[in-house]
Amino acid sequence: MNHPAIEITGLTRSYGKIEAVHDLNLTVPAGRCYGFFGRNGAGKTTTIKCLLNLLRPQSGAVRVFGLDPQKEEIAVKSRLAYVPDAVAFYPWMTVRSTLEYFASFRAHWNRGIEDDLLRRFGLNPDQKASTLSRGQKTQLALITAVCPEPELLVLDEPTSGLDPIVRREFIEAVIGAYQSGDPENRTVFVSTHLISEFEGLIDKFTIIDQGRELLTMEADHARDRFKKIHVRFAETPSKLSLIGTLRVNQKGREAEILVNGNSEGLMDELRAKFQPEELRCEALSLEEIFVASRTLTGKIV
């Protein structure tokens, strides 16, 4: 693939006077699992709908596989699959007839994956869609998305409604197996608030708030850069004043310090000034980085 799977340049979209997305720039290379994080109402779903030509940008441009979804909608949609945050099916169809219906629109459909996922999820092929629970409908939607083995899988809160065991199995087994089938060309773009459950799969991520980008970074680089230092002093110190910290939570003889880079230098400073009883450092998880970005926007650059 010569083009990025997704390329967004200066995207802006409003609903009346409410600006949902403002001047958003984002590039997703092929073969990556890309996280798109933000609170409810941050602009994630609006961005996805612009990618799929379900909404028209008011300014800026979106490209999928280098193509304009407005002008080449069929060419774009034939190469991707989309699972929205709320799914619905024709209520009179069974699980089996629903799968046959979706397969009829696809040039390729992997029956082996279909059978395997029906078994994993415990779905009854003869059950009518109208009787499925919310979680079962999500499972069915995920099967319809994965079986065509598309080049791009766009997931908007894909595990909402699933119980924790099924969520973990889907994320680790299904998405992992999907990408491993053609790792250089299969791309996952996932919008989720369950960040911790995708921790091991996300290669790169963007955090947005009020339609604006807060942070874009490679996941491994983020873990190397954002650290949490735990320190326990022999005696309760006065209020800590440390340069280069994002946040300091001090309670008695103990403190938790959030840093953006230079963790080793700060630990050396703590050793020299206080000779602490305990001093350790650990990387922040992607979820912790997301929480930090919401409260410390001006300090994370």
KAFEN-V532205 format. One record per run of one state. SS is the DSSP state (a for helix, b for strand, c for the rest). FROM is the first residue (numbers start at 1). TO is the last residue. If there is no record, write none. Layout:
ss: <SS | SS>
from: <FROM | FROM>
to: <TO | TO>
This chain:
ss: <c | b | c | b | c | b | c | a | c | b | c | b | c | a | c | b | c | b | a | c | a | c | b | a | c | a | c | b | c | a | c | b | c | a | c | b | c | b | a | b | c | b | c | b | c | a | c | b | c | a | c | a | c>
from: <1 | 6 | 16 | 18 | 29 | 33 | 38 | 44 | 52 | 59 | 65 | 67 | 68 | 73 | 78 | 80 | 84 | 94 | 95 | 104 | 111 | 122 | 128 | 129 | 132 | 134 | 147 | 152 | 157 | 164 | 181 | 187 | 192 | 195 | 199 | 204 | 210 | 212 | 219 | 226 | 233 | 245 | 252 | 254 | 261 | 263 | 275 | 278 | 284 | 286 | 296 | 297 | 300>
to: <5 | 15 | 17 | 28 | 32 | 37 | 43 | 51 | 58 | 64 | 66 | 67 | 72 | 77 | 79 | 83 | 93 | 94 | 103 | 110 | 121 | 127 | 128 | 131 | 133 | 146 | 151 | 156 | 163 | 180 | 186 | 191 | 194 | 198 | 203 | 209 | 211 | 218 | 225 | 232 | 244 | 251 | 253 | 260 | 262 | 274 | 277 | 283 | 285 | 295 | 296 | 299 | 301>
